[in-house]
Amino acid sequence: MSYICAANFGQYMFEVQGSDRETKARAGLLHTPHGDIPTPVFMPVGTGGTVKGILQRDLTDDIDAKIILGNTYHLYLRPGTEIIKAAGGLHSFMSWGRPILTDSGGYQVFSLAGNRKLTDEGAVFKSHIDGSRHLFTPENVIDIQRIIGSDIMMVLDECAPFPCDHRYAKKSVALTHHWLDRAVQYFKATDPVWNKEQFLFPIVQGGVFDDLRKISAEKVAEAGMAGNAIGGLSVGEPADEMYRTIEIVNGILPQDKPRYLMGVGTPVNILESIERGIDMFDCVMPTRNGRNGMLFTSEGIINIKNRQWIDDFSPLDPDPPSSVSSTYSKAYLRHLIISGEILGSQISSIHNLAFYLRLVAKAREKILEGNFKSWKESMVKKLSERR
Amino acid sequence: MSYICAANFGQYMFEVQGSDRETKARAGLLHTPHGDIPTPVFMPVGTGGTVKGILQRDLTDDIDAKIILGNTYHLYLRPGTEIIKAAGGLHSFMSWGRPILTDSGGYQVFSLAGNRKLTDEGAVFKSHIDGSRHLFTPENVIDIQRIIGSDIMMVLDECAPFPCDHRYAKKSVALTHHWLDRAVQYFKATDPVWNKEQFLFPIVQGGVFDDLRKISAEKVAEAGMAGNAIGGLSVGEPADEMYRTIEIVNGILPQDKPRYLMGVGTPVNILESIERGIDMFDCVMPTRNGRNGMLFTSEGIINIKNRQWIDDFSPLDPDPPSSVSSTYSKAYLRHLIISGEILGSQISSIHNLAFYLRLVAKAREKILEGNFKSWKESMVKKLSERR
């Protein structure tokens, strides 16, 4: 019998604390073994056990990240489950005391690995590091995530490419649903490794096909897990199609459970999705684009490499989300990024993540105050500017 | 007439607070416009206006760097003096409130730049960044350092290669001395740009030739500047020759002025040089080698990439010099370095610099307590171990 005997498998991990009257936006609280998470929330991506370029103490003290994301694919390949197990799980390995969500590895198998082959059994793939062959199944990615000890685990899914035709997407959704059944069954039959409750989120797929998204959302809702996710968006489709898909799916997913939109997106994408009832986000954009000189500021989006900043000694952001944003000037950061200095990546990443975290915290505040809609409209306008 | 009218040109910037009875080691205090510096001191290298991989707040709060070094060559090429001037000097540009020492660019012209040509006038060289042609003279490197606003400036010198024959070394020393005369004259005739006193240190050269080192040390001592430096060591010669050269030079350089050994070295090199009367050090080793996985610890020197650390979850150092040294494990840092993660460079650099800073602080304490010699012997033994 399972270690966690609660027959509900954690579906009461979430409480809605306030709902916007004009939109579908809501503010909530996620309860996890490593602490509560106010929602909407943005999760910095900590691929291989590190949010690139940021010390853990800066994640808590300067950015105030409530939860971070780890990639099962990366962690499984390096350092490997044996090391993570010997360390006592990922929290201990990376000295991180707050919650962690891990994806299932499905997305990376399709975006990073070589020679992948899908069967009913699972996904065979080659490591992008050393070419070695591996198999991910709905069951073994749960085993891996049990060892990692993430607070929230994700089911193995196929993230179909964009564009793809209806025929392919339908077949892909069927495979994802087959894997979902096995994942849920295996999840219920197994225990956490680290004596702490873990949640499993299923993932809605179906590309931009409304009929498939509906079927998938119903399937996911029926699984009765503690929270649910929407995958396969922000993969190249127009933003309008993404928003339409979110509306369809969120009309079906239960109101009383958290909804996680995977891998999205720009600040505007996030605000539009919060309006449509999304609670959780992750995206590499603030760190990856930051390393390349893209800054999200209260004055709009900036490419710090542009010549216009060469002698602009004003702070990175007049409304600084983090201490680095007021300490350093645009001209200094431009110099660091142009020179390929590590410190440029560090400062951009801290600033951008702090910007994202403050944005979702502000959205939460506005939802609870009852004036989300007008605030969001003004923010979308501001954040669409490029300077 | 010069802005700073003090006819001594700052020679009273230094006070010796304690001298070891058994050795030439001494503890002192350097007074600069940006604060006092207890000696012996180690200066982290901040080449292009950044100590690679380290936020300025971590340099002060975690490492407690009392002064950092900037490279005139790098700063002149990028961002360039125009930008540094517009920023109000380097302190302001990089948001660093503590003292800065800048080298003259001489060393980089020989180690980095292409197509260099030496004349009486100065050094013509090609930028390693874009191949553009430039000229450094004894005068214009002072102009550049005036704009940078460093607390301590260095004279232009030729750092002769090792090995080189006596004939070449003699010619090289003559050129360095010719440049020194011009530098001192120009220094006395010009004012600081930022209304703050700046000191100029001349540099003793002469390779490993005792006669040339004596001549050069006498020449440098006669210049009557506030402090003096020894260059051209740790360029490939055996450590014993370096120590012998230091002894010869320090026998001639004035006791009441600080002595700066440029670009040295390992922790053992530093202790041996402190014993021989050196007060100031800089070296890229703790950061550059740190980025590559070499850790200086209280248990000896570690190559963190070695397989033996793969599942060693003990802290980086049982006697942690910085907070990262106790927060993170050897296995975690190994994983980061092996994976090429930025955070690996950050943690190694903070740890190693904190280790160096603590080592010289401890040396100072032991000198003042009067038991430097025995402590040094035990430390040299410890620090020579490789694990």
Interface residues (C-beta under 8 A of the other chain):
Chain A: G48 G49 T50 V51 K52 G53 I54 L55 Q56 R57 D58 R78 P79 E82 I83 A86 A87 G88 S92 F93 M94 S95 I310 D311 F313 S323 V324 T327 Y328 S329 A331 Y332 H335 L336 I338 S339 E341 I342 L343 S345 Q346 I347
Chain B: G48 G49 T50 V51 K52 G53 I54 L55 Q56 R57 R78 P79 I83 A86 A87 G88 S92 F93 M94 S95 I310 D311 F313 S323 V324 T327 Y328 S329 A331 Y332 H335 L336 I338 S339 E341 I342 L343 S345 Q346 I347
